[in-house]
Every structure is written in structure tokens, then in C-alpha cells.
Amino acid sequence: MTKETVKFELVPNWEKCPAGEEHSHQDVAAVACDSADRVYLHTRKGERVSVYDEDGNFIKKWGDGVFGRAHGMTIHNDHCYCTDDQQSVIRVFDLDGNFKWKLGEENVTTDTGYGGFRGKEIKVHHNEFVVRAMGPFNCCCNVAVAKNGDIFVADGYGNAKVHHFSPDGELLNSWGEVGTGPGEFHLPHGIALDNDENVIVADRENDRLQFFDRTGKFLKMWTDVQRPTDVTVDKDGLVYVSELWRPAEPGQGSFVHGFPEEDLPGRVTVFYPDGTIAARWGADSENRTAPGNFIAPHGLAIDSKGSLYVAEVATTFGGLRGIPKDVTMGHQIQKFRRVR
């Protein structure tokens, strides 16, 4: 593609969430768009899916009482794949919220050694307690669906694998081990397919994107990323990455770079298909709470017009670091309109 200038502008106060506890939430873990440019938010506290039009007007909600903890979401062929990392399961719904089927069993995890990390001494990050990579699932994170309906799962918080399933849920292949080498992971978190249907994995605590063919053969990696949480690809092949805040504090280190000497705030990067940067914004510690900046970017979606939605777990992540809730509530979901 021609390397034209890529630029976005913030659409202020996009989400018009109805008042009342039955609609409220404190985080948006994931976002997805359907073919009509309706926008689906997978929210935490409360755990549900809320649906909006492209102007941010509320349409409906569904899923109350279903999810343990919202994490990932993708839409393919009018079906919504919702990842629940707490219960280690992926539930599939139609766009009206009618349950269809699932991958995994609620609260059943494979033995990776992960277990609980609360109260333990963490040297780098709690993902260090994953001692071996195993089959599906242990705190799975995100899903990507190929054109033929094949399903690829980043199984990350408690595992170090990517799993490849047929459209009806048969496990075809898994790949990945614990570590920092090619094809190894420390928290495979986001996942997407590029326009050649290669698999891109956001290897979060190794600060990189890894690329594989659909059989799991390692192709390449991009390392000019910081703690990547999600990745998505537009029709032109541009690769969008949400990059989480890495505080200079215990338990928030990188397995590749160690602990930062200074605060590394969240940002969003857009790459050309060759890995060079087309756009990057955020990365501002002093103004991270300002509109258009980021506290804790966690999920991405692009609509048919090229607008970008960035979901944030701002209350959970920022609240632990002293940012007041009334400030983090303005950073749950932000829309950026593409202007060039």
C-alpha cells in the first residue's frame, strides 16, 4: 500500500450510557463492530455486552449474570465470541445475545502450574507462575476468527499457547512454550489475522508482536511495541496495537526489558504492513487522563468507515494507582475518527 499520512481525531464523549445501575460499568475490556457499524462493548462491573450505534446512542444490552469477568470479544458472521478469562471459557452468541455454544468448560483449567498468585512474591510479573504450556484453557484472553470460520485463541494469563480450532470447535493444533524466544510467550493476550491470514499474537509481557502462519510456523516479530494488549488489522493492511501502561513498580516488569526506569504510559500505534509506524499517540504521563490520551488501553475495533474504538480497563488499572473513579470513567471507551 502507499504510505499515506494516517491521522485520527477524537470524537468527544462518544458513549451515551443510560443512567441507572442496570447499565453502569467501570471498565470496557473489549469492543467489536458488526457489519452495520453497531458497536458492542464487553464491560466489567457490570459484566455484560452493551450495544450502541455509531454515534454512541444506546440500543440494548444483554448477558447480565452470564460472565465471570469480561475480557475479549470479536464478531464474525453475525456471531459474537466473548472471552471470559476468569472462567476460562469462550461463549458464542448471536447479535441479540442468544447463547449458541461455547469453547471450554466454566472454571475448568489445564495444569500449567499457574494457580493463584495472590500473596506470592512476584519477581517480574504474575505470569512467571506459568511453568509449562498446556492445552486449552487457563485464563484465555482473546479470539480471532478466519474467513473460513476457523478459530484462533490466545490462551495467556495462565498459559503460553495459541490454540487453533475448526469452526465447530474441534481442536486442530496448538503452539507456544514459556519463554522469550521465537514462538515462546509470556502472556499471549491479543490475537488477529492479517490480510494474508497470518496470525498476529500480542505477546504482552515480552513487549512484542509475533507473526505465524496458520500452522503455527514462526514468521517474524515486531519489537517496537510496549506491553501490547490487542491487535487488529484494517482492509488496507494497517496493523493497530493497543499498548498498556507499564508503571515503574514491582510486579509490572517485562520479561525482555526488565523494569522501566521511568513511567511508560499507555498509547496506540498504527503500523504499515512492513512494520514501520504510520501513527502513534498517547504516551503522555502528565496528561494520561485527558480526553484522547490513555490510562489503560485494552481492546480495539475498526468500523467500516475506518473509525477506531479504543476500550480501556481504566478504573481497574488506574484505580490501583490512585486515579479517582470520576476521572477513569471518562476513559472506558473512546472513538477516534479517521481524517487522513
Backbone hydrogen bonds, N-H to C=O, Kabsch-Sander energy under -0.5 kcal/mol:
donor,donor_aa,acceptor,acceptor_aa,energy
4,E,2,T,-2.1
6,V,278,A,-0.7
9,E,337,R,-2.5
11,V,335,K,-2.9
14,W,11,V,-0.7
16,K,56,G,-2.2
17,C,15,E,-0.8
23,H,20,G,-1.8
24,S,20,G,-1.0
26,Q,44,R,-2.5
27,D,44,R,-1.2
28,V,312,E,-2.3
29,A,27,D,-0.5
29,A,42,H,-1.9
30,A,42,H,-1.3
32,A,40,Y,-1.8
34,D,38,R,-2.0
37,D,34,D,-1.8
39,V,52,Y,-2.9
40,Y,32,A,-3.3
41,L,50,S,-2.9
42,H,30,A,-2.7
42,H,40,Y,-0.5
43,T,41,L,-0.8
43,T,48,R,-2.3
44,R,27,D,-2.1
48,R,43,T,-0.9
48,R,46,G,-0.8
49,V,62,W,-3.0
50,S,41,L,-2.2
51,V,60,K,-3.3
52,Y,39,V,-2.6
53,D,57,N,-2.3
56,G,53,D,-2.1
58,F,16,K,-0.7
59,I,51,V,-3.1
60,K,51,V,-1.2
62,W,49,V,-2.5
65,G,47,E,-0.5
66,V,63,G,-2.2
67,F,63,G,-0.7
71,H,83,T,-1.6
72,G,83,T,-0.7
74,T,81,Y,-1.6
76,H,79,H,-2.5
79,H,76,H,-1.2
80,C,93,F,-3.0
81,Y,74,T,-3.2
81,Y,79,H,-0.6
82,C,80,C,-0.7
82,C,91,R,-3.1
83,T,72,G,-2.5
83,T,81,Y,-0.5
84,D,89,V,-2.7
85,D,69,R,-0.8
85,D,83,T,-0.6
86,Q,69,R,-0.6
88,S,84,D,-0.8
89,V,84,D,-1.6
90,I,103,L,-2.5
91,R,82,C,-2.5
92,V,101,W,-3.0
93,F,80,C,-2.2
94,D,98,N,-1.9
95,L,78,D,-0.8
97,G,94,D,-2.1
99,F,97,G,-0.5
100,K,92,V,-3.1
101,W,92,V,-1.2
103,L,90,I,-2.8
107,N,87,Q,-2.2
108,V,87,Q,-0.6
108,V,105,E,-2.0
109,T,107,N,-0.6
110,T,137,F,-1.6
112,T,110,T,-1.5
120,K,117,F,-2.0
122,I,120,K,-0.6
123,K,121,E,-0.5
128,E,125,H,-2.6
129,F,126,H,-1.7
130,V,127,N,-1.9
131,V,112,T,-2.1
131,V,129,F,-0.8
132,R,112,T,-1.3
141,C,154,A,-2.9
142,N,154,A,-1.1
144,A,152,F,-2.5
146,A,150,D,-2.8
149,G,146,A,-1.8
151,I,165,F,-2.3
152,F,144,A,-3.0
153,V,163,H,-2.5
154,A,142,N,-2.5
155,D,153,V,-0.8
155,D,161,K,-2.4
156,G,154,A,-0.9
157,Y,139,C,-1.3
158,G,138,N,-1.9
159,N,156,G,-0.7
161,K,155,D,-1.5
162,V,175,W,-2.5
163,H,153,V,-2.0
164,H,173,N,-3.3
165,F,151,I,-3.3
165,F,163,H,-0.5
166,S,170,E,-2.6
169,G,166,S,-2.1
172,L,164,H,-3.3
173,N,164,H,-1.6
175,W,162,V,-2.2
177,E,183,G,-0.9
179,G,185,F,-1.5
184,E,181,G,-2.2
185,F,177,E,-3.0
189,H,187,L,-0.7
189,H,202,A,-2.9
190,G,202,A,-0.7
192,A,200,I,-2.0
194,D,198,N,-2.4
197,E,194,D,-2.1
199,V,212,F,-2.8
200,I,192,A,-3.4
200,I,198,N,-0.5
201,V,210,Q,-2.9
202,A,190,G,-2.7
203,D,201,V,-1.2
203,D,208,R,-1.9
204,R,187,L,-1.8
204,R,202,A,-1.6
205,E,186,H,-2.0
206,N,203,D,-1.3
207,D,204,R,-1.5
208,R,203,D,-1.1
209,L,222,W,-2.4
210,Q,201,V,-2.4
211,F,220,K,-2.9
212,F,199,V,-2.3
213,D,217,K,-2.1
216,G,213,D,-1.9
219,L,211,F,-3.2
220,K,211,F,-1.1
222,W,209,L,-2.3
225,V,207,D,-0.5
225,V,223,T,-1.5
227,R,225,V,-0.5
229,T,242,S,-2.8
230,D,242,S,-0.9
232,T,240,Y,-2.0
234,D,238,L,-2.1
237,G,234,D,-1.9
239,V,271,F,-2.5
240,Y,232,T,-3.3
240,Y,238,L,-0.5
241,V,269,T,-2.6
242,S,230,D,-1.9
243,E,267,R,-2.7
244,L,227,R,-2.3
246,R,264,L,-3.1
249,E,247,P,-1.8
252,Q,249,E,-1.5
253,G,124,V,-2.5
254,S,258,G,-2.4
255,F,205,E,-2.8
258,G,254,S,-1.6
264,L,246,R,-1.8
267,R,243,E,-2.0
268,V,281,W,-2.4
269,T,241,V,-2.2
270,V,279,A,-3.4
271,F,239,V,-3.2
272,Y,276,T,-3.2
275,G,272,Y,-2.5
278,A,270,V,-3.3
279,A,270,V,-1.8
281,W,268,V,-2.1
283,A,266,G,-3.0
288,R,285,S,-0.8
290,A,287,N,-2.0
293,N,290,A,-2.1
298,H,311,A,-3.5
299,G,311,A,-1.7
301,A,309,Y,-1.5
303,D,307,S,-2.0
306,G,303,D,-1.6
308,L,336,F,-2.9
309,Y,301,A,-2.9
310,V,334,Q,-2.8
311,A,299,G,-2.8
311,A,309,Y,-0.5
312,E,332,Q,-2.7
313,V,296,A,-2.2
315,T,26,Q,-0.8
317,F,313,V,-2.4
318,G,314,A,-2.2
319,G,314,A,-0.6
319,G,315,T,-1.6
320,L,316,T,-0.9
321,R,318,G,-1.3
322,G,319,G,-1.3
323,I,318,G,-2.2
327,V,324,P,-1.1
328,T,324,P,-2.1
329,M,325,K,-2.2
330,G,327,V,-1.4
331,H,328,T,-2.2
332,Q,329,M,-0.7
334,Q,310,V,-2.1
335,K,11,V,-0.6
336,F,308,L,-3.1
337,R,9,E,-2.9
339,V,7,K,-2.5
340,R,7,K,-1.6
